[in-house]
Amino acid sequence: MKIKAAIVGATGIAGQQVLAALDAHPTFEIAALAASERSAGKTFADALTDAESGIRRWYVAGCEPPAAALALPVQDAAALNLDGIGVVFAAVESEAARELEPLYARHVPTISTARPYRMEPDVPLVIPGANMEHLAILAEQRRSRGWKGFLATLPNCTATGLAVTLKALDDSFGVEAAMVTTMQGISGAGRDLAALDIVENIIPYIPREEERVTIETRKILGAMKGGAIAELPIRVSATCTRASVLNGHTEAVAVSLKRSATPEAVSEAFRNFGREFTALKLPNSPAHMITVHHDPMRPQPRLDRDAERGMTTSVGRIRADEVLSNGIKFILVTHNAAMGAGRGAVLLAEYMRHTGYLG
């Protein structure tokens, strides 16, 4: 029997990615949808469609909304009926998440793409294939909070590709410090970024983004010690900008390693990373956690963001850095709305089902 899933924030970008990843899924069934009061009471089809113009606001490229979802009623997120629900995918804005997620997690396993609880000591901040051992903290979370369910979170989408590549390097060579400059896709700002602000432009500041990348990366790369997550004490310097690209975050990364490594050895570490995870062949898993390009013109967001359904991190221009100690630098591209949000949340649920966290 399939596990019944509720998607909260179903009309938003991340929620739509969850729905696309769940369409005809072998393990999960789309059973309930929720959103803001503005959409509550409508069918999902009506909530997506402007009544006057007939325009459908569906933002997942390459597919249509799941037929199983279109006729479902959209519930008020604050009054979501959890009867029979086996997992909640919470893909809502941060302020709403702060209030709503504990309501769900108290009763039902909940996977969140939002910020408020990521840095709580008993909440795992997980990238599928990178730090799955952090899920062990859920036992303490349930015990201390008295919850029947639990809350697991995905990181900021900007931290996803960075942390995946740093994890590969730390496992092989150790990482002392990292510097990153990002050129982030428009969709990471939701649908509210003023069009004329971004056309033919780069916005040099994204509020609170650099701080999130710094603190979340340390937690993601940390280790389980004594029943808690001990952050990796590395220095991270981030400059985050918004570029005139619809989807995909491009990041220029320079890393100081503990042990020197050639670009060829770094390439090999990237190619080999996560093979145990990808060998599980979960429905939304990439075939490769990291895809390495040798063409100096790659990766590019337009060419590489959708590789392996947006679930692989594409890396290229791997070369020595002459400023940092044992320095290596490279370019990466990751799909912020797929692996970095909705589809990544479903992949996490697939792994949790595989390992018994979801019954």
N, C-alpha and C positions, 0 to 999 in steps of 0.2 A: 504494500500500500504506500502511495506517495505521501510525503510530508506536506501538509497544507501550509502555504506561505502567505503572509500578509506583507504588502509593500506600502510603506508610509512615505508620503511625498511622491506618489506615483506619477503626478503630472510634471514633475521637474526633470532636469537633465539627468541627474544621477538615478532617480527613480525609474526613468524610462530605460536606462541602461540595464537596471535590474530586471525589468520586464522582458527586455529583449533576450537577456541571458537565460531567463526561465521559460521561454517559449518552447513548448513540447519537450520539457526537461524530463529525463528518465527518473529522477528522484523527487523533485519538488513540483507542487501543483499551485498555480496562482489561484488563491481562494478568497482573498480580501484585499481591498484597496482603500487607502485613506489619504486625505490631503487636508487643506485648510477649509475653513467654513465656507469660503467662496465657491469651492467645488463640491462640497458635501451635498448629498441628495440627488446629484445628477448621475447618470451612467458615465462610465469612463469615456465612452465615445463622445458624449455631450460635453464632458469636462474638457476634453482636448480641442473641441471645435468651437470657433467663434460663431455664435448664433446668427449674427447679421451677415457676415461675409462668407461663412462656410469654410474658412481657413482652418486646417487641422494643425495644431502645434505639436508635431511629433518630430524629434530632433535626432533620432538614431539613424545614421546613414546606412543604406543597404538593406533595410528591412522595414516592414510595416508593423503597426501595433499588434500584439498577439490577439488572435481572434477570441481566445478564452477570456481576455480581459475587457473587451469592448462593452459587453453587456452588463458587467458587474457594477453594482452601485458604489459610488465613492462615499466612504464614511467620513465623519468628522474625526480627525486624528486624535483629538482629546477624548473621544468616547468610542474608540475602536473596540469592537466585539472580538475577544480573543478565544471564544469557545471553539475548540477543535484545532486551533492554530498551533503548529509545531515550531515555527520560526518567524520572527519579524525582521524584515529588512527596513531599517530606518534611514531614509535618505532625505532629511529635512535640513533647513537652515539651523544655524547654531543655537539661536535663542529658543526656537521651538524645541530643539533636541534636548536642551537642558531640562525642560519641564516634562517632555513626553517619554523619553527613553527609560527612566526609572519606572514609569507606570507599566511599561511593557516587560522590562527585564525582571521585575518582581515575580512575574508569572510565567514568562515564555523566553526561551533563548532569543537574544536580540543582537543583530549585527548592524553596526552604525557606520556611516560615512562622515559623520559630523565631528566637530572639534571638542565640545565641552568636557567630555570624560576621558579623552585620550591619555592625559597625563596623570590620572588617578593611579595611585600605587597598585591597586588590586584589579585594574582594568588592562587587559592585554592590548597592545597596539601592534597589529599584525599585518605583515605583507605575505600573502600566500607564497610559499616556497622559500622564504627568507628566514623567518624566525618563529616557526610553528611551535617550538618548545615553550614559548611564552604562554601558550594556552593553559599550561599547568596551573597558572595563577587563578584560574576560574574556580577551582575548588575552594581557595581561601576567600574569594569574592562571595561565593554563595554562603559559606559558613558565617562570615562576619556580617553580611547584610541580611541574612535570613531569606534569601531569594530562592524561589523554585527555578527560575530561569537564570539568565546571566547576561552580561553586556560585554561584547567584544567589539573593538573599533579598528577601522582602517585609518592609516595616516593621511595627512595632507597630501594631495595628489602631487605636489612638487617634491615632497620628500621621497615618493615611491621609487622613481628611477634612480635617484641619488643613493638611497639606502641599499637598493638591490646591488648596485655596482660596488659600493663601499663594503658591503658584506662579503662579496666575492673576493675583494682585495684583502680584507682583514683576515679572512679564513686562510689565505695563502701566504700573505706577507706581513700582516699587521698594519694598522693605519694609525698614524700619529695625528694628522690634521688634514682638513680638506677645505678648499675654497671653491665656491660655485657661483656662477652668474647665469641666471635663467632668463629665457625669452619665452613667456608663457602664453598659451593659446587663449583666445577670447572666452571660450566656453567655461574656463575656470572661474570666470567672474559671474556665472549665471547668465541671465538674459537682461541684466540691468545696465551693462556698460554702454554709455552713450556712443552711438555709431560714429559720429564725427570726431570723437576724441581719439579713436584708434585707427581710423583710415589714414594711410600714409604716415604712420607715427609709431613710436615706442613710448609707452608710459613708464617712467623710471622708478615708480614706487607703487607697491601693493601693500596696503595697510596690514600690519602684523604678520605678513607672510615670512619675512626673513627670520623672525623670532621662532615661528612654528617649525620651520625647516631645521633650525639649529637644535631646539630642545627635543623634537620628535625623533630626529635621526639618532641622537644619543640613546634614547630609550629603545628604539628598534634594534640597534646593534648591541644592546646589552645582553647579559647572561642571567639565567636563573641561578640564584644563590640563596640558600636558606629559606626557600619558599617565597622569595621576592625577586623582582627584576632589578638587577644592578646595572645602571647605565654605563655604557662604554665611555671612559673619560677622554674623548678626543675633542680637539678644537675644530669648530666648524664656522666658517665665515661665508655668509650668503648675501648676494645682491640679486633681488628679484624684480623683474620687469615684465610688462605686458606687451606682447608683440601683435602685429596685425596678421594673425593666423587663427583660423577658426578653432581647430582642435590640435592638441599635441603640445607638450612642453619640451623645449630644447634647452639643454643645460651644458655649459662649458665648465668642466670640472678639473681641478688640479689637486693632487693628493700627495702628501708626504708619507712615505711608507717606512715601517720600522726596519725592513730588510730591503736592500736594493733589488730591483727586478727589471729585466729588459722589457721593451714593448711586446716582444714575442711571448715572453712568459706571462705578461698581463693578459694578452689576448687569449692564451690557453686557459688561464684561470677563469676568465669570463665565459668562455665556451663550455667549460666543464661544470659551471656553477648550477646547482639545483637539479642535477640529473636524477637524484633519488626521488625528488618530488614530481618532476615531469613524467617519470616512468610509471606513476600511478594512472596516468591517462584519464584524469578527471574531465568531465564534459567541457568545462570552460578553461582548462589548463592550456598554456602555450606548450608547444613542443620544445621550446628553448626558453629558459628564463632570460637569457641575454643573447642577442644576435649580434655577431661581430662583423663589421664591414671593413673591407680593405680599400675600397674606392675612396679617395680623399674627399669626394663630393658627397659622401654619405656619413651619417644619416641626415635626412631632411624630413620635416614633419609631413609635408605633402606626399612624400614617397613612402615613408616608413611608419607613420603613426598607426595605421590599420594592419600592420603585419601581424599574422596569427591572431586576427580579430581584436587587435589592440592590446594584446596581453603580454607581448614580449617587450623588453627594453632593448632598443637598438643603439649600438655603440660604434663609434668610428674615430678616426684621426688619433689613434693611441700613439703617444710619443713621449720622449723624456722631457722633463721640465728642469731647466738649469737653475732655477731660483730656489725651489724647495729642496730640502734634504731628501735624498732618494726619491726625487720627484717624478711623477707620471701625470700626464694630462690627456683628456679625451673629451669628445662630444657625445652626448646621449640624447635620444628622443624617446619619450614615453607618452602613451595616450592617457591624458588626465581623466577622461570620463569613463574609460573602459577599465584597464587594470587599476587605475588610480581612484576608481569610485565604484560604480554600480556592478559591472561585471566582475571586478575583483571581490566585491562582497559576496557574490554568488559562488565564486571559486573557493572562498574561505568556508562558506557553508558546506560545499561539497567535501572539502577535506575534513571538516568537523563531523559530517555524517560518516565518512570513511573510517574515522578513528573513534567513533562512539560518543562524541560530545552531543550529537543530535540523534534522538531515537526515532 
